[in-house]
Amino acid sequence: MIDITHKPTSLREATATALVTVSDPATITALKNKRVPKGDVLESARVAALFGVKKTHELIPDCHPLPIEHAECTFAVGEMEMIVTMRVRTIYRTGVEVEAMHGASVAALTIYDMLKPIDKGVVIGSIKLQEKKGGKSDWKDRFEVPVKAAVLVISDGVASGKKEDKAGATIADRLAALGVVVDVQAVVADEPEEIATMVKAWSNEGLDLILTTGGTGLSPRDRTPEALAPLLDREVPGIMEAARAYGQARMPLAIMSRGIAGMIGRTLVITLPGSTRGAQETMAALFPFVLHVVKVQEHAYRHGL
């Protein structure tokens, strides 16, 4: 199975359908009147569908076991056909489209099995995914003008040339993958005045996003939050709360990150940890979701708000 530990949990939904056709209208009549020898067809198919959803990971090799929070199987019965509709919901790291399709297919097979004694012409038609929701793909805002960002590496070691920057490069690569234009990158030592001067200058240039990496821990030289907090017009506490919660589930030491986030004018500023792993996990926790802030600011700017 693929590694999904880096994914944040979110509400995932999927709807799938299966088509079952019969060769004789009398079959549908028997089904409706519950005169099929094997029993109540639709109720049996509904129960089988629920079992099918729950056991998907046992039968499909690459499907992860996941908590099924809601599963519902319904039927639309016509003159010569039935449409099975399977809806599945969960709060997890991966989607439930295969679970929904598996549930629909098991329901269709159950209908076939129960009707075959009275109709040898039962056919299972298309089994397909109708809709899926949830995950990062649902949170990709579209921008008329590309989002412009800056990355500031805050590190005595990198600034002096004694250490190679990896966290800043990781952040820039992730932004580029999201279609964000990294306009400028720079390195400064762990000096509050230098940090504040650089970030203030960048915000005055109209950048949409400024990400810093480093200086959010508890060593005496870690002063990034103190340097930037006075510059913020509005803090956005939920951003770093989400990042710390995500990190805490993977690394207990994440509780000691003191990163902050907020707005300087219409520029969103986020302070990330200096470690490469910390930066990677924070990016995974926040993006592309936080780009919605840029969308809100773009809308306000265009409408003079």
N, C-alpha and C positions, 0 to 999 in steps of 0.2 A: 504494500500500500504506500501511496505517496505520503510525504511528511506534511501534515497540516497543523503542526504545533505552533507555527508562526502566525496562523490566521486568528483574528479576533472572533469571539462568538457574536452572532447576530441572529435575528429572526429570519428563518428560512421557510419558504413555502413553495409547494409545487402542486400542479393539477395535471393529471393524465387521464386519458380516455381509452376505452377499448370498444370495438364494435362487434356484436354477435348477431348474425342473421340466421333465420330459420327457413325451411323450404315449404312450410304449410302454415297458414293462418291458425289452424286448429292447435298448433303447438303453443302459440301465444295465449290462446283462450284457456288451454289447460294450465299454463303457468299462472295466469291471472286468477283463475278459480282454485288454485292450489290442488290440482288433480294429477300432478306429475307423480308417478309411482315412487320415486326416490325422496319425495318430500317437498318442502317449501324452497323453491329454487333460489329466489332472490335473497331470502334471509340466510340461506346456507352460503351463497356467494359473498354476501356482505361479511359474514364471520370469517370466511376463508381469506378475503381480501385483507382483513385486519391482521391475521396471522402472517400473510405474505409480506406485508409492510414490515412487521417486526423482525422477520427472519431474512430480510434481504441480504444483510451482511454475511449470513451463513452460507449463502448460495452464490453470490456474486463476489469473486475473489478480491477485487480492489475496493469494494464498498466498506466503509468504516462502520463499526457498531456505534449507534448514536441514540440519544434519547428521543423517542417519538412522543411529542407533546400533544398532538392531535391528529387523528386519522378519521376520515369520513368517506364512506362509499355509498353512492346513490345511483339510481337507475332511471333511465328514461325509456319506457317501453312503447314501441310503435306497432304497426300492423304486422310487420315481418322482421323486425329487428329490435335490439336493445343496445343502448349506449351506457356503458359503465363509466362513471366518473369517480375518480379517486383523488381526494385532497389530503395532503399531509403537511404538517407544520412542526417545526422544532426550533429551539434556540441552541445553535451549535456552530462549529467552525466550518462545516461543509454542507452542501445542499442536499435536498431530499427528492430530487427528480427521479432517480432510479428507484427509490422506495415507492413513489407514487405509481410509476410505470409497472413495477413488479406487482403491487397490489391490484392494479387494474387487470393485469394479465392473469393472475391467479383467480380473480373473480370470473373472468371470461372462461377460463378452463373449467371452473366449477359448474358454470352454466352449461357448457358443452357436455360435461360428464353426466349431468342430471337429466339433460334433454335427449341424449342419444338413444335411450330405449324407445322413445316415441317418435323421433325424427332423425333419420340417418343423414339428413342434408344440412345439419347445423354447421355454420362456418364462422370461425373467428377472423375478423378483418383487421383493420389497422389498429395498432396500439401505439399511441403517440403522446408526447408531452405537449400540453396545451399552454402552460404558463409556469414560469418559475420566478420567484422573487427572493431578495436577500443577498447578502454578500457584497463585496466591494464593487462589483459591476453595476449595482443599482445606485451607486453614490458617485458616479463620474459626471461632475458638472461640465457643461460645455461653455467655452469662453469665446466671445467674438474676437478678443485680442489675447494673445498668449500671456499666461501668467509669468511675471518676471520676479526672480528671486535672487538672493545673495546668501552666501555661506561664509560664516566667520569661524575660523578655527582658533580657539583660545587655549594656548599651551606654551609654557615656558620652554619645554623641550623642543617642540616643533619650531618655535620662533627663533631659537638659538641654533637650529640646524642639527641638534643632537638626536633628534627623533623624527621618524617619518610619519607624515600625516596619513592615516587610514580612515579615520572616522569622517573627516570632511569629504574625502573622495567618495566614500560610501553614500553619504547624504546627497551629494551632487549627482551621482549616478542614478539614485532612486528618483530624484526630481526629474531628471532628463527622461527616465522611463515613463513618467506620468505626463510628459509633454510640457513640463514647466521649464522655462528658459532661465538658466543660471547665468545672470548678467555679469556677476562679479564674485570673486572669491578672494579671501585674504586671511592672513595669520597675524595674531597679536599675542603678546605675552599676557600672563595673568595679572594685568594691571587694570584696575577699575576705570581709571580715566581713559586709557586707550580703548578699552571695550566700549565705553559709553560714547566716546567721540566718533568711533567708526559706525556704530549702529545709528546714532543720531544723524550722521551725514547721509547714510544710505536711505533712511526713512524720508529725508528731505528730497531725495531724488525720485520719489514716487514709486519705489519698488512695492510690489504686492506682498512680498513675503521675505522675512529675514530669519534664517536659522543659524543659531550659534551652537558650537559643540565644545564642551569643556567648561570647567570651573563651577560645576553644580554640586560637587561633593562636599566633604567636611574637612578637607585639609586646610591649613591656615591660608593657603594661596587661592583657594576656591572662593572667588568673590563675584562671579558673574551675576547671580540674582541681585546682589546688593548694588551692582553697577547699573543694572538695567531697570530695576523696579521704579526708581524715581522718574524715568523717561516715559513710562506707560501712562497713557491717558485713561485706559480701561484695562484692568486685568481680566483674563478669561480663565478662571480657576479650573473649569471642567476639562480643559485640554490636558493639563498635566496630571489631573486626577486620573483620567483615563489611561495616560501613559504609565503612571506608577502602578495602577491596578493590573495592567497588562504585564508589566515587568515583574511585579511581585509574584504572579502565577508561574513565572519561569525562573526567577532568580531572587531569593529572599533579600539580597542586599539592595534591591531596588527601592526599598523603603527609605533609604538614606539619600536619595536624589532630591535636590532642592530646586529643581528646574521650575521656571515660571513661564507664563505666556500671556500675551496681551496685545493691545493695539497702541501704536504710535500714529496718530492721525488715522489714515486708512491702510497702514502697513501692519500686517500681523507678524509679531516677533515670537519665536519659540526657542527656548534654551534647551538643548539636548545634552546628554551625558558625553563625556570625552572618550569613553571606551568605544571601540568599534562595535562590540556586541550591544552595548547600551544604545548607541545611535541607531543601529539596525532595528532593534526592538521598538524603539520609540517611533521610528518611521513607519514600521508595520502597524503599530497601534493607532496612529493618527491619520495616515494617508490612505486613500484620497479624501477621507471625510472632512478634514479641516479646510480643504480648498473651497468648501461651501462658504466659509467666511469671506473669501475673496469674491465669490459670486455676490454675496450680500452687499459688500462694499462697492462692487462694480455697478450694481443696480442703483444704490443710493447716489453714487456719483453721477450716473447718467440722468437721474431724475431730480438732481439738485437738492437732495435731502440732507 
